[in-house]
Amino acid sequence: MQNVEQLYDVKAKRIERLTLMMNAYDITDETVANLTSMIQANTGDTPLFVQINTGGPEDNILLGSKACKVNVDRKFLQSLAANESIRYRIN
């Protein structure tokens, strides 16, 4: 073992962004409200992107926010996983 680092430091160096993926037909006012409250409760340093699938496998819209950044922790990821219409990818 050559180097020992704190888990927080490793996470900060390794996670470049969080991408939330949704189908366009799954986006409702309730979904938006829930997602907005989760993001506001988990502000941090990781850039957030939203990928919306509008139909076929190549029909995606990728939206990024310079102002909206999140803290990617276990609680936040569990909240995302509990919502069936949202999938996520850590890049």
Helices and strands as residue ranges (DSSP letters): H 7-14, E 18-23, G 24-26, H 29-41, E 43-53, E 60-70, H 74-82, E 87-90
